[in-house]
Amino acid sequence: MINLLRTIELALKSLMLHKLRSGLTMLGIVFGVFSVIAMLAIGEGASQQAQEQVLKLGATNIIVRSVKPPRENASSQASNSFVLRYGLLRSDFDLLSKTIPTVEQAIPIREITKPCRYLHREMNCRIVGCSPEYRDVTHLNMAQGRFISDEDRRKKDNVAVLAAGAAQTLFQYEDPIGKTVKVADKRYMIVGVTESREASAAIGGSMSGQDYNNDIYIPLETMRVRMGDLDVDRRTGSFSAEQVELNQITLRIKDKDQVVATAAVIRESLAHNHKDTKQYSIVVPQELLKQAEQIKVIFNVVLGSIAAISLIVGGIGIMNIMLATVTERTREIGIRRALGAKQSDITAQFLTETMVLAGSGGLIGVVLGLLTPLAFEGMKSLAVNFMLEGGGATSEVGAMFLSLSPQIVWSSLPLAFGISVGIGVIFGLYPARAAARMDPIEALRHE
């Protein structure tokens, strides 16, 4: 133990003789360890964000969405009719909710984008015709008032619930409860306001991103009576019309073990009602969750491998400096050998210096790695101020980046540090052995 401590003390003294060179040599290891920890933290944060969004859809849910045909298909249909017809039907809802025994609950949803107005303030809102169960399925929380009730649906009342963004834009500092908002040419009384929530990103290529803050929720039956299935868009020099009965059907399955099998039954059932299966898409969150977990593993391996290259580069830098150090200290090596030092003593001396360099750099890298969340917040501020100006922050990619929060993978701390010390040993072994194999007589003659 005494010999080990003396060897470490001698290594520190030798390294401190060239502080700048030793510091610059450590930087490769420092940034290598930091990049390993930071990359894995960002990958873990992105993976958790994706999994949370999938879980919000419900592990026991199956979501069936209408898909608007591509422009070329839409134009061919429009040549036969002025109205584009596509998507889910009310008969689909009846078929799925009444004939599949594993379905516990079915929720129909209709969405139309319309201009909304209060006094002189106006904005485009997504009008969502839904049932009271929609609130639980989408995890909406009420800030004021109440959500749509079964009584509203039964009476087809002209009531509405505003999302936080719509309430802020239309009413600003006024209390919207009890007031009326004009949607297209119809008026609705406000009975509630939901809390603000983050937009969800596109998931699995099957669902587009959802921004819930500019929604207005009304009873589905009210929407059918007041707006109908036909959505007409008249603009200067253009006219378009779409007929969609339902945009989405969310099905809640009794047991999560039955979700995948039920999804297969749903596909077969809908195929009987629709000749074109491209008119709808079926999203199974449970399957997406498994895909997200697999992507997480691949993502971490790729990012970790890229970051590990930095450590290897740092190790090459250590080997280069140690080889130069051995050449500079040839006479010192000869004197130590002449005084009785063995080859193992010379090897231990230079190998200890290498390990001290790599270990010190590894510790500093670990400390910097722990600061990854703070550094990422700083990157967000720069991105908002310089890169995401002009509405980029509200885009789907911008929203994903701003909502991303790195999560430190605690197992990566000892792993990165251990790799840094291991690289120090591997890349320091050759210079140490080269020093130990020097001929003592030739070393003493060296000038």
Salt bridges, closest charged atoms under 4 A:
GLU9 OE2 - LYS13 NZ 3.53
GLU44 OE2 - LYS296 NZ 3.40
ASP92 OD2 - HIS274 NE2 2.57
GLU111 OE2 - ARG65 NH1 3.24
GLU122 OE1 - ARG117 NH1 2.98
GLU151 OE2 - ARG154 NH2 2.55
GLU151 OE2 - LYS155 NZ 3.23
ASP152 OD2 - ARG146 NH1 2.73
GLU174 OE2 - ARG121 NH1 3.63
ASP185 OD1 - LYS186 NZ 3.28
ASP215 OD2 - ARG126 NH2 2.72
GLU221 OE2 - ARG153 NH2 2.78
ASP229 OD2 - ARG90 NH2 2.74
ASP231 OD1 - LYS114 NZ 3.06
ASP233 OD2 - ARG235 NE 3.14
GLU242 OE2 - LYS68 NZ 2.52
GLU245 OE1 - ARG90 NE 3.95
GLU328 OE2 - ARG21 NH1 3.03
GLU332 OE1 - ARG329 NE 3.04
GLU353 OE2 - ARG329 NH1 2.98
GLU377 OE2 - LYS380 NZ 3.39
GLU442 OE2 - ARG445 NH1 3.47
